[in-house]
Amino acid sequence: MRTTIMVMRSKLFVPASRPELFGKALACAADALSFDLEDAVAQSRKAEARANLTAFLRDLPPTGKTIVVRVNAFGTAEFEADLVALAGLPVDVINLPMAQDEDTVLQAIAAIERGEVCNPAVRPLKILLNIETFRALRKAARLASVHPRVTGLQIGYADLLEPCGIARSDSAALAHIRLAVRLAAAEAGIAAYDGAFAAVTDVEGYRAECKAAKRHGFAGKSCIHPSQITIANEIFMPDANEIAWARKVVSAAANAEASGIGAYLLDGQMIDKPFLERARAVVALAGRFQTEA
């Protein structure tokens, strides 16, 4: 079980074919930037997009943001070209689309590792797997646990819903998918991140999905427009009441442990290990962003 959780309350998609957006993306408040070489780039512009991205990343100083690159699917010539182009560049996470089964993911990771062997100065890349096929959803728990480099699962709603004719607005369907992905991620000790919301002008719709994803234990949500970033950052942070309660739980736990007590009452609620672990995670997240209760 892994416990490395990437803090990505908001992750802004940036098409690699749009270099005029790169500087603006760096200046935004998103925790992570996901430069896209896959669906957002027309097939005829794949090579151009790779050249844009490598030129930008080559001289990129430390930014404080998590740098994600969504590569093309494993098994395509574009995937191999993406890895060659990205070798040695300051990338933190490879977002692997169309993760169908364990063997496919392991082969993709092996290809990534071969590139790192050729470039020993490169830091080990983390893998964010997209759960966006029927098979991947069914096998999500196995995919989440297939390799230590897999440190997050991310939902791809369009690829899951559109082929079935399931309405994007069907809250029951979304809840089913989120719970399946979140529980799979939890079994592996990694985070789950909610997928994109395409209706950019529907601010309240995006906010509602963020709130639902947070209730289901998700760590963040994709943003396809800068206007969504502030909402995601706000909602995927614990609020003042959550932080105050978490600090109270952690403080009470220290006293209980000193007395050899494993479970105890706090304001009428029974507290034991699962509640304490969650409280510690809330306090850690709040401390990272210097949030004051």
PyMOL commands that set and color helices and strands:
alter all, ss='L'
color gray80, all
select helices_A, chain A and resi 19-27+43-58+77-86+102-118+134-138+140-144+157-164+171-188+203-215+226-235+240-258+273-288
alter helices_A, ss='H'
color red, helices_A
select strands_A, chain A and resi 10-15+32-36+66-70+93-96+126-131+150-155+191-194+220-223+264-266+269-271
alter strands_A, ss='S'
color yellow, strands_A
deselect
rebuild
show_as cartoon
